[in-house]
């Protein structure tokens, strides 16, 4: 398996205060969830896939709301870099939405999941190479922490393990369709970033 993450200087920074460290941790979590979906069957596969869907939806929404605007404003050629990432994200979201409507036991599920994994891995490598490295070079500690707050607000929208019987708005969103989760995540990030 190819890795999503190549260690970079500064990766050991605390994810609570460094957006790049936080996003790199999420890349690792995404890779691990793909592994779990592939390695399981039945209800265990369904649960692992639900967690993967939630994390991918939240991760991409946070990047659209937090990372991409920063890159557009602060990185030379940022508009082109962001447009390339958005094209990759659109393709992955379409595949994710299609998979979200399938049963994980469907014979067509695993080939589609493996195609999504490949797309996501290529996208993550491009983010790390063309966005994350420039964020680290362009942002001071305060900016990294501010951006991390927005990503953490997104993460709070999708607990990795929903609690059965909890009828909160967050729990309901975590179980809803990909598009609804992305909309709610977008609102949470904008509130956390003071853009509501």
C-alpha positions in Angstrom: 0.0 0.0 0.0 1.3 3.5 -0.7 1.3 5.9 2.1 -0.6 9.2 2.3 1.9 10.8 4.5 5.6 11.5 4.0 7.1 12.9 7.1 8.0 16.6 6.9 9.8 18.9 9.2 7.4 20.2 11.8 5.0 17.2 11.6 5.6 16.6 15.3 3.7 19.8 16.2 0.7 19.4 18.4 -2.4 18.9 16.2 -4.5 21.1 18.6 -2.6 24.2 17.7 -1.2 23.4 14.2 -3.5 22.9 11.3 -1.0 21.0 9.2 -0.3 18.5 12.0 -4.1 18.1 12.5 -4.7 17.5 8.7 -1.8 15.1 8.5 -3.3 13.1 11.4 -6.6 13.0 9.6 -4.9 11.7 6.5 -3.5 8.8 8.7 -7.0 8.2 10.2 -8.5 8.1 6.7 -5.9 5.6 5.5 -6.5 3.4 8.6 -10.3 3.5 8.0 -9.8 2.4 4.4 -7.7 -0.5 5.7 -10.5 -1.4 8.2 -13.3 -1.3 5.6 -11.2 -3.6 3.4 -10.3 -6.0 6.2 -13.8 -6.5 7.6 -17.2 -7.8 6.4 -20.8 -7.6 7.3 -21.8 -5.1 10.1 -18.2 -4.4 11.0 -17.6 -3.2 7.4 -20.7 -1.1 7.4 -19.7 0.6 10.6 -16.2 1.2 9.4 -17.5 2.6 6.2 -19.9 4.9 8.0 -17.0 6.3 10.0 -14.9 6.7 6.8 -17.7 8.6 5.1 -18.1 11.0 8.0 -14.4 11.6 8.3 -13.9 12.2 4.5 -16.9 14.5 4.3 -15.7 16.6 7.3 -12.1 16.6 6.2 -12.9 17.9 2.7 -15.3 20.4 3.9 -12.8 21.8 6.5 -10.2 22.0 3.7 -12.6 23.9 1.5 -13.5 26.4 4.3 -10.1 26.7 6.0 -7.2 25.5 4.0 -8.1 26.6 0.5 -9.0 30.2 1.4 -5.7 30.6 3.2 -3.7 29.2 0.2 -5.6 31.4 -2.2 -4.6 34.5 -0.1 -1.1 33.6 1.0 0.6 31.3 -1.6 2.0 32.4 -5.0 -0.2 30.7 -7.6 -2.7 29.8 -4.9 -5.7 30.0 -7.1 -4.4 27.4 -9.5 -3.3 25.1 -6.6 -6.8 25.3 -5.1 -8.6 24.8 -8.3 -6.7 21.6 -9.0 -7.5 20.3 -5.4 -11.2 21.2 -5.9 -11.4 19.2 -9.1 -9.9 16.2 -7.3 -12.3 16.7 -4.4 -15.4 16.9 -6.7 -14.5 13.6 -8.3 -13.9 11.9 -4.9 -17.2 13.3 -3.5 -19.1 11.9 -6.4 -17.6 8.5 -5.9 -18.2 8.8 -2.1 -21.9 9.7 -2.6 -22.4 6.8 -5.0 -20.7 4.4 -2.5 -22.8 5.8 0.4 -26.0 4.6 -1.4 -24.6 1.1 -1.9 -24.7 -1.8 0.5 -21.2 -2.7 1.6 -21.9 -6.3 0.8 -22.7 -5.5 -2.9 -20.1 -7.2 -5.1 -19.6 -3.8 -6.8 -18.7 -2.1 -3.5 -15.1 -3.1 -3.0 -13.9 -2.3 -6.5 -15.5 1.2 -6.2 -14.0 1.6 -2.7 -10.5 0.7 -4.0 -11.0 3.3 -6.8 -12.0 5.9 -4.2 -9.0 5.0 -2.1 -6.7 5.6 -5.0 -8.3 9.0 -5.7 -8.1 10.0 -2.1 -4.4 8.9 -1.8 -3.4 10.9 -4.9 -5.4 13.9 -3.6 -3.7 13.7 -0.2 -0.3 13.6 -1.7 -1.1 16.7 -3.8 -2.4 18.5 -0.7 0.7 17.7 1.2 3.0 18.7 -1.6 1.2 21.8 -2.9 -0.7 23.2 0.0 0.5 21.9 3.4 4.1 22.7 2.8 3.3 26.2 1.8 1.0 26.7 4.7 3.8 25.8 7.1 6.1 28.3 5.3 3.5 31.1 5.1 1.7 30.9 8.5 3.0 31.8 11.9 2.1 30.0 15.1 -1.0 32.1 15.7 -2.3 31.5 12.1 -1.7 27.8 12.3 -3.6 27.7 15.6 -6.5 29.8 14.2 -6.8 27.5 11.1 -6.7 24.4 13.4 -9.7 25.8 15.4 -11.7 25.8 12.1 -10.7 22.2 11.3 -11.4 21.1 14.9 -14.9 22.6 14.7 -15.5 20.5 11.6 -14.2 17.4 13.3 -16.7 17.9 16.1 -19.5 17.6 13.6 -18.6 13.9 12.9 -17.8 11.9 16.0 -15.9 8.8 14.9 -18.1 6.5 16.9 -21.8 7.6 17.2 -23.4 6.8 20.5 -26.6 4.7 20.0 -29.7 6.3 21.6 -28.3 9.8 21.7 -30.7 11.9 19.8 -28.7 15.1 19.5 -28.4 17.2 16.3 -24.8 16.2 15.9 -25.6 12.5 16.1 -28.4 12.9 13.6 -26.1 14.8 11.2 -23.4 12.2 11.6 -25.8 9.6 10.3 -27.3 11.7 7.5 -26.4 11.9 3.8 -22.9 13.2 2.8 -24.3 16.5 1.5 -26.2 17.3 4.7 -23.1 16.5 6.7 -21.0 18.8 4.6 -23.5 21.6 4.9 -23.7 21.4 8.7 -19.9 21.1 8.8 -19.5 24.2 6.7 -21.7 26.2 9.0 -19.8 25.0 12.1 -16.4 26.0 10.5 -17.7 29.4 9.5 -18.9 30.0 13.0 -15.6 28.9 14.6 -13.7 31.1 12.1 -15.9 34.1 12.9 -17.4 34.1 9.4 -21.0 33.3 10.3 
